[in-house]
Amino acid sequence: MSTLSAIYFYPVKSCGGIALQHAEIGPLGLALDRHWMVVDEKGSFLTQRSHPAMACIRPVLDGGALVLQAPGMPTLQLDARGEDGAALSVQVWKSTLAALDQGTRAADWFSAYLGEAVRLVRFDPAVERLASSRWTGEYRAPTQFSDGYPLLVIGQASLDDLNVRLAAKGAPALTMDRFRPNLVIDGLEAYEEDFIDTLSFGEGAQQVRLKLVKPCARCPVPGIDQATGLRDPKWPDEPLDTLATYRANPRVEGGLSFGQNAIVIAGVGASLQVGQACEWEFSF
């Protein structure tokens, strides 16, 4: 039997994640996942790809507040419930959309920490940003500031297999947070998620059904220690070097894949729980 072994969400795109024991599924995936985003002066999104120190920005949701902490910085507290802010045009990859600027105080805090002029924006619920229909087919799949899809699913056995391969080279094991998934599934064979069409959790009207639509292309971010924002100086090109030996995938930009992007096709308003059993249907 397969089970949901972990749930994570990331309030601010490319900053630290929060582990959950249960989560409600909404039309955008997990509520407030990648709901805020840091942008440069041109409105282009920032990530750990160019700013690895973002890994050390730790968000906490405390009632109606988003609380942010980072090394050497005072605590920043923002209203997580409001939808206020001046409209600001932002870009996430090929998507250009209007977002809500979160003001001077937030901009100053992030600028001081990152050492350049940036601003914090939040997703405008009046805006619809859809995942690519090339991969979602008949389904309209809205998402917030994710790279492209509302959820990322990884099987625990896939990471275990990668760590065996790293150990054979003498490289240190990696933790799952390096890959920034939303849902981790235990009980699958290594990379079995590559061949799953739908995942189902629960029964009846409360059943959540996810469709796995696209392999997740991998960039250098998994090489960044999410606790320190640093790369291992002895193994700066891992895990991409190891993934390149067996996870080449011509279907994705970048050529290497690990994990599967997913969309919600049923169960909006229902909840997921760590330890919950799941069932799957294969795509062939």
C-alpha positions as a Markdown table, in Angstrom:
| # | Residue | x | y | z |
|---|---|---|---|---|
| 1 | Met | 0.0 | 0.0 | 0.0 |
| 2 | Ser | 1.2 | 3.5 | -0.8 |
| 3 | Thr | 0.8 | 6.4 | 1.6 |
| 4 | Leu | 1.2 | 10.1 | 1.7 |
| 5 | Ser | 4.3 | 10.5 | 3.8 |
| 6 | Ala | 4.9 | 14.3 | 3.7 |
| 7 | Ile | 3.1 | 17.5 | 2.7 |
| 8 | Tyr | 5.1 | 20.7 | 2.1 |
| 9 | Phe | 4.1 | 24.2 | 0.9 |
| 10 | Tyr | 6.2 | 27.2 | 0.1 |
| 11 | Pro | 4.4 | 30.5 | 0.9 |
| 12 | Val | 7.1 | 32.7 | -0.8 |
| 13 | Lys | 8.4 | 31.3 | -4.1 |
| 14 | Ser | 11.9 | 29.9 | -3.7 |
| 15 | Cys | 12.1 | 30.6 | 0.0 |
| 16 | Gly | 11.9 | 28.0 | 2.8 |
| 17 | Gly | 9.1 | 25.5 | 3.0 |
| 18 | Ile | 6.7 | 24.5 | 5.7 |
| 19 | Ala | 5.8 | 20.9 | 6.6 |
| 20 | Leu | 2.2 | 20.1 | 7.2 |
| 21 | Gln | 0.3 | 17.2 | 8.7 |
| 22 | His | -2.8 | 18.0 | 6.8 |
| 23 | Ala | -3.8 | 20.4 | 4.1 |
| 24 | Glu | -7.0 | 21.4 | 2.2 |
| 25 | Ile | -6.9 | 21.1 | -1.5 |
| 26 | Gly | -8.1 | 24.1 | -3.4 |
| 27 | Pro | -8.5 | 24.9 | -7.1 |
| 28 | Leu | -4.9 | 26.3 | -7.1 |
| 29 | Gly | -3.5 | 23.2 | -5.2 |
| 30 | Leu | -2.4 | 24.0 | -1.7 |
| 31 | Ala | -3.7 | 27.3 | -0.3 |
| 32 | Leu | -1.0 | 30.0 | -0.3 |
| 33 | Asp | 1.6 | 27.8 | -2.0 |
| 34 | Arg | 3.9 | 30.1 | -3.9 |
| 35 | His | 1.4 | 32.9 | -3.2 |
| 36 | Trp | 4.1 | 35.5 | -2.6 |
| 37 | Met | 7.1 | 36.1 | -4.9 |
| 38 | Val | 10.3 | 38.3 | -4.9 |
| 39 | Val | 10.9 | 40.3 | -8.1 |
| 40 | Asp | 13.6 | 42.5 | -9.4 |
| 41 | Glu | 13.2 | 46.1 | -10.5 |
| 42 | Lys | 11.9 | 44.9 | -13.9 |
| 43 | Gly | 9.3 | 42.6 | -12.3 |
| 44 | Ser | 11.1 | 39.4 | -13.1 |
| 45 | Phe | 11.0 | 36.7 | -10.5 |
| 46 | Leu | 13.9 | 35.7 | -8.4 |
| 47 | Thr | 14.8 | 32.2 | -7.3 |
| 48 | Gln | 17.6 | 30.2 | -5.6 |
| 49 | Arg | 19.0 | 29.6 | -9.1 |
| 50 | Ser | 20.6 | 33.1 | -9.0 |
| 51 | His | 20.0 | 33.9 | -5.3 |
| 52 | Pro | 20.7 | 30.8 | -3.2 |
| 53 | Ala | 20.5 | 32.8 | 0.1 |
| 54 | Met | 16.7 | 32.8 | -0.5 |
| 55 | Ala | 16.7 | 29.2 | 1.0 |
| 56 | Cys | 17.4 | 30.7 | 4.4 |
| 57 | Ile | 14.4 | 32.9 | 4.4 |
| 58 | Arg | 12.0 | 31.1 | 6.8 |
| 59 | Pro | 8.3 | 31.7 | 6.5 |
| 60 | Val | 5.8 | 30.9 | 9.3 |
| 61 | Leu | 2.0 | 31.4 | 9.0 |
| 62 | Asp | 0.8 | 32.6 | 12.5 |
| 63 | Gly | -2.9 | 33.1 | 12.5 |
| 64 | Gly | -3.5 | 35.8 | 9.9 |
| 65 | Ala | 0.1 | 36.8 | 9.6 |
| 66 | Leu | 3.0 | 35.8 | 7.4 |
| 67 | Val | 6.1 | 36.0 | 9.6 |
| 68 | Leu | 9.5 | 36.0 | 7.8 |
| 69 | Gln | 12.9 | 35.4 | 9.3 |
| 70 | Ala | 16.4 | 35.4 | 7.8 |
| 71 | Pro | 19.9 | 35.4 | 9.1 |
| 72 | Gly | 21.0 | 38.8 | 10.4 |
| 73 | Met | 17.6 | 40.3 | 9.8 |
| 74 | Pro | 14.8 | 41.5 | 12.1 |
| 75 | Thr | 11.5 | 39.6 | 11.9 |
| 76 | Leu | 9.1 | 40.8 | 9.2 |
| 77 | Gln | 5.4 | 40.4 | 9.8 |
| 78 | Leu | 2.9 | 40.8 | 7.0 |
| 79 | Asp | -0.9 | 40.4 | 6.8 |
| 80 | Ala | -1.5 | 37.0 | 5.1 |
| 81 | Arg | -5.2 | 37.6 | 4.8 |
| 82 | Gly | -5.5 | 40.8 | 2.8 |
| 83 | Glu | -5.6 | 41.3 | -0.9 |
| 84 | Asp | -4.3 | 44.9 | -0.9 |
| 85 | Gly | -1.5 | 46.3 | -2.9 |
| 86 | Ala | -0.8 | 48.4 | -6.0 |
| 87 | Ala | -0.9 | 46.5 | -9.3 |
| 88 | Leu | 2.6 | 45.5 | -10.6 |
| 89 | Ser | 3.3 | 43.7 | -13.8 |
| 90 | Val | 5.5 | 40.6 | -13.1 |
| 91 | Gln | 7.0 | 37.8 | -15.0 |
| 92 | Val | 7.3 | 34.1 | -14.2 |
| 93 | Trp | 9.1 | 32.3 | -17.1 |
| 94 | Lys | 6.8 | 33.0 | -20.1 |
| 95 | Ser | 3.9 | 34.2 | -18.0 |
| 96 | Thr | 3.3 | 38.0 | -17.6 |
| 97 | Leu | 0.6 | 38.9 | -15.1 |
| 98 | Ala | -0.5 | 41.5 | -12.7 |
| 99 | Ala | 0.4 | 41.0 | -9.0 |
| 100 | Leu | -0.1 | 43.0 | -5.8 |
| 101 | Asp | 2.9 | 44.9 | -4.5 |
| 102 | Gln | 3.4 | 44.4 | -0.8 |
| 103 | Gly | 4.8 | 47.8 | 0.0 |
| 104 | Thr | 8.0 | 49.6 | 1.0 |
| 105 | Arg | 8.5 | 47.8 | 4.3 |
| 106 | Ala | 8.6 | 44.4 | 2.7 |
| 107 | Ala | 10.7 | 45.7 | -0.3 |
| 108 | Asp | 13.3 | 47.2 | 2.1 |
| 109 | Trp | 13.5 | 44.0 | 4.1 |
| 110 | Phe | 14.1 | 41.7 | 1.1 |
| 111 | Ser | 16.4 | 44.2 | -0.5 |
| 112 | Ala | 18.6 | 44.5 | 2.6 |
| 113 | Tyr | 18.9 | 40.7 | 2.9 |
| 114 | Leu | 19.5 | 40.0 | -0.8 |
| 115 | Gly | 21.7 | 43.1 | -1.4 |
| 116 | Glu | 19.9 | 44.5 | -4.3 |
| 117 | Ala | 16.6 | 46.4 | -5.0 |
| 118 | Val | 13.7 | 43.9 | -5.1 |
| 119 | Arg | 10.1 | 43.9 | -4.2 |
| 120 | Leu | 7.7 | 41.4 | -2.7 |
| 121 | Val | 4.4 | 40.7 | -4.5 |
| 122 | Arg | 1.4 | 38.5 | -3.8 |
| 123 | Phe | -0.8 | 36.7 | -6.2 |
| 124 | Asp | -3.9 | 38.5 | -7.2 |
| 125 | Pro | -6.9 | 36.1 | -6.9 |
| 126 | Ala | -8.6 | 38.1 | -9.6 |
| 127 | Val | -6.0 | 36.9 | -12.1 |
| 128 | Glu | -6.1 | 33.5 | -13.7 |
| 129 | Arg | -2.8 | 31.9 | -14.6 |
| 130 | Leu | -3.1 | 28.5 | -16.2 |
| 131 | Ala | -0.7 | 25.7 | -16.5 |
| 132 | Ser | 0.3 | 24.8 | -20.1 |
| 133 | Ser | -2.5 | 23.0 | -21.9 |
| 134 | Arg | 0.1 | 21.2 | -23.9 |
| 135 | Trp | 0.5 | 19.1 | -20.8 |
| 136 | Thr | -2.8 | 19.4 | -19.1 |
| 137 | Gly | -4.9 | 18.6 | -22.1 |
| 138 | Glu | -8.6 | 19.0 | -21.5 |
| 139 | Tyr | -8.1 | 20.2 | -18.0 |
| 140 | Arg | -7.9 | 23.9 | -17.1 |
| 141 | Ala | -5.3 | 24.0 | -14.3 |
| 142 | Pro | -4.9 | 27.3 | -12.5 |
| 143 | Thr | -1.7 | 27.9 | -10.5 |
| 144 | Gln | -0.2 | 30.8 | -8.6 |
| 145 | Phe | 3.6 | 31.7 | -8.8 |
| 146 | Ser | 4.8 | 28.1 | -9.2 |
| 147 | Asp | 7.2 | 27.5 | -12.1 |
| 148 | Gly | 4.2 | 26.1 | -14.0 |
| 149 | Tyr | 2.0 | 23.6 | -12.2 |
| 150 | Pro | 0.1 | 23.7 | -8.9 |
| 151 | Leu | 1.7 | 20.5 | -7.3 |
| 152 | Leu | 4.9 | 18.5 | -7.4 |
| 153 | Val | 4.8 | 14.8 | -6.5 |
| 154 | Ile | 7.9 | 12.7 | -5.7 |
| 155 | Gly | 8.1 | 9.1 | -4.6 |
| 156 | Gln | 10.3 | 8.5 | -1.5 |
| 157 | Ala | 11.9 | 5.5 | -3.2 |
| 158 | Ser | 13.2 | 7.7 | -6.1 |
| 159 | Leu | 15.2 | 9.8 | -3.6 |
| 160 | Asp | 16.4 | 6.7 | -1.9 |
| 161 | Asp | 17.7 | 5.3 | -5.2 |
| 162 | Leu | 19.4 | 8.6 | -6.0 |
| 163 | Asn | 21.1 | 8.5 | -2.6 |
| 164 | Val | 22.4 | 5.0 | -3.2 |
| 165 | Arg | 24.0 | 6.2 | -6.5 |
| 166 | Leu | 25.5 | 9.2 | -4.7 |
| 167 | Ala | 26.9 | 7.0 | -2.0 |
| 168 | Ala | 28.6 | 4.8 | -4.6 |
| 169 | Lys | 30.5 | 8.0 | -5.6 |
| 170 | Gly | 31.3 | 9.0 | -2.1 |
| 171 | Ala | 28.9 | 11.9 | -2.3 |
| 172 | Pro | 26.7 | 12.8 | 0.7 |
| 173 | Ala | 23.0 | 11.8 | 0.8 |
| 174 | Leu | 20.4 | 14.5 | 0.0 |
| 175 | Thr | 17.3 | 15.3 | 1.9 |
| 176 | Met | 13.9 | 15.6 | 0.2 |
| 177 | Asp | 13.7 | 19.3 | 0.8 |
| 178 | Arg | 16.4 | 19.8 | -1.9 |
| 179 | Phe | 13.7 | 18.9 | -4.5 |
| 180 | Arg | 11.0 | 21.1 | -3.0 |
| 181 | Pro | 8.0 | 18.7 | -3.5 |
| 182 | Asn | 4.5 | 19.3 | -2.3 |
| 183 | Leu | 3.6 | 15.7 | -1.8 |
| 184 | Val | 5.9 | 12.7 | -1.0 |
| 185 | Ile | 4.5 | 9.2 | -1.6 |
| 186 | Asp | 5.9 | 6.2 | 0.2 |
| 187 | Gly | 5.4 | 2.7 | -1.1 |
| 188 | Leu | 6.0 | 3.2 | -4.8 |
| 189 | Glu | 8.9 | 1.7 | -6.6 |
| 190 | Ala | 11.7 | 4.1 | -7.5 |
| 191 | Tyr | 10.5 | 6.4 | -10.3 |
| 192 | Glu | 7.2 | 4.7 | -10.5 |
| 193 | Glu | 5.5 | 8.1 | -10.3 |
| 194 | Asp | 6.8 | 8.6 | -13.9 |
| 195 | Phe | 4.2 | 6.1 | -15.1 |
| 196 | Ile | 1.2 | 7.1 | -13.0 |
| 197 | Asp | -1.7 | 8.9 | -14.6 |
| 198 | Thr | -3.8 | 9.7 | -11.5 |
| 199 | Leu | -3.4 | 9.5 | -7.7 |
| 200 | Ser | -6.4 | 9.2 | -5.5 |
| 201 | Phe | -6.8 | 9.9 | -1.8 |
| 202 | Gly | -9.9 | 9.2 | 0.2 |
| 203 | Glu | -13.3 | 8.1 | -1.0 |
| 204 | Gly | -16.6 | 9.4 | -2.1 |
| 205 | Ala | -17.3 | 13.1 | -2.1 |
| 206 | Gln | -14.1 | 13.7 | -0.2 |
| 207 | Gln | -11.9 | 12.0 | -2.6 |
| 208 | Val | -9.0 | 14.0 | -4.0 |
| 209 | Arg | -7.8 | 13.0 | -7.4 |
| 210 | Leu | -4.6 | 14.4 | -9.0 |
| 211 | Lys | -3.4 | 13.9 | -12.5 |
| 212 | Leu | 0.3 | 13.7 | -13.0 |
| 213 | Val | 0.9 | 15.6 | -16.2 |
| 214 | Lys | 4.6 | 16.5 | -16.8 |
| 215 | Pro | 8.0 | 15.3 | -15.6 |
| 216 | Cys | 9.7 | 18.0 | -13.5 |
| 217 | Ala | 12.8 | 19.4 | -15.3 |
| 218 | Arg | 15.7 | 19.8 | -12.9 |
| 219 | Cys | 17.9 | 22.8 | -12.6 |
| 220 | Pro | 20.9 | 23.3 | -10.1 |
| 221 | Val | 18.6 | 24.2 | -7.1 |
| 222 | Pro | 18.8 | 20.7 | -5.6 |
| 223 | Gly | 22.5 | 21.2 | -5.2 |
| 224 | Ile | 21.8 | 23.9 | -2.6 |
| 225 | Asp | 21.6 | 23.0 | 1.1 |
| 226 | Gln | 18.2 | 24.3 | 2.1 |
| 227 | Ala | 19.5 | 24.9 | 5.7 |
| 228 | Thr | 22.5 | 27.0 | 4.7 |
| 229 | Gly | 21.9 | 28.3 | 1.2 |
| 230 | Leu | 25.3 | 26.9 | 0.2 |
| 231 | Arg | 26.6 | 24.2 | -2.2 |
| 232 | Asp | 28.9 | 21.5 | -1.0 |
| 233 | Pro | 32.3 | 22.7 | -2.2 |
| 234 | Lys | 33.5 | 19.1 | -2.8 |
| 235 | Trp | 30.4 | 18.2 | -4.8 |
| 236 | Pro | 29.2 | 21.4 | -6.4 |
| 237 | Asp | 27.7 | 19.8 | -9.5 |
| 238 | Glu | 25.6 | 17.2 | -7.6 |
| 239 | Pro | 23.0 | 15.9 | -8.0 |
| 240 | Leu | 22.8 | 16.9 | -11.6 |
| 241 | Asp | 26.0 | 15.0 | -12.5 |
| 242 | Thr | 24.5 | 11.8 | -11.2 |
| 243 | Leu | 21.0 | 12.4 | -12.6 |
| 244 | Ala | 22.6 | 13.0 | -16.0 |
| 245 | Thr | 23.8 | 9.3 | -16.0 |
| 246 | Tyr | 20.3 | 7.9 | -15.9 |
| 247 | Arg | 17.5 | 10.5 | -15.8 |
| 248 | Ala | 18.0 | 12.1 | -19.2 |
| 249 | Asn | 14.5 | 13.0 | -20.5 |
| 250 | Pro | 14.2 | 14.7 | -24.0 |
| 251 | Arg | 10.6 | 15.6 | -23.2 |
| 252 | Val | 11.6 | 18.3 | -20.8 |
| 253 | Glu | 13.5 | 21.5 | -21.2 |
| 254 | Gly | 16.9 | 21.0 | -19.5 |
| 255 | Gly | 16.9 | 17.4 | -20.3 |
| 256 | Leu | 16.9 | 15.9 | -16.8 |
| 257 | Ser | 13.8 | 15.0 | -14.7 |
| 258 | Phe | 13.0 | 14.0 | -11.2 |
| 259 | Gly | 9.4 | 14.0 | -9.8 |
| 260 | Gln | 6.1 | 14.7 | -11.6 |
| 261 | Asn | 4.1 | 17.9 | -11.8 |
| 262 | Ala | 0.4 | 17.4 | -11.0 |
| 263 | Ile | -2.9 | 19.1 | -11.3 |
| 264 | Val | -6.1 | 18.8 | -9.3 |
| 265 | Ile | -9.0 | 17.1 | -11.2 |
| 266 | Ala | -11.3 | 16.4 | -8.3 |
| 267 | Gly | -11.7 | 17.0 | -4.6 |
| 268 | Val | -11.5 | 20.8 | -4.2 |
| 269 | Gly | -12.4 | 21.5 | -0.6 |
| 270 | Ala | -11.3 | 18.1 | 0.6 |
| 271 | Ser | -8.2 | 17.5 | 2.8 |
| 272 | Leu | -5.1 | 15.5 | 2.6 |
| 273 | Gln | -3.5 | 13.9 | 5.7 |
| 274 | Val | 0.0 | 12.6 | 6.2 |
| 275 | Gly | -0.3 | 8.8 | 6.6 |
| 276 | Gln | -3.3 | 8.7 | 4.3 |
| 277 | Ala | -3.5 | 5.8 | 1.9 |
| 278 | Cys | -3.4 | 6.5 | -1.8 |
| 279 | Glu | -4.3 | 4.6 | -5.0 |
| 280 | Trp | -3.0 | 5.1 | -8.5 |
| 281 | Glu | -3.8 | 4.3 | -12.1 |
| 282 | Phe | -1.1 | 3.9 | -14.6 |
| 283 | Ser | -0.9 | 5.9 | -17.8 |
| 284 | Phe | -0.4 | 2.8 | -20.0 |
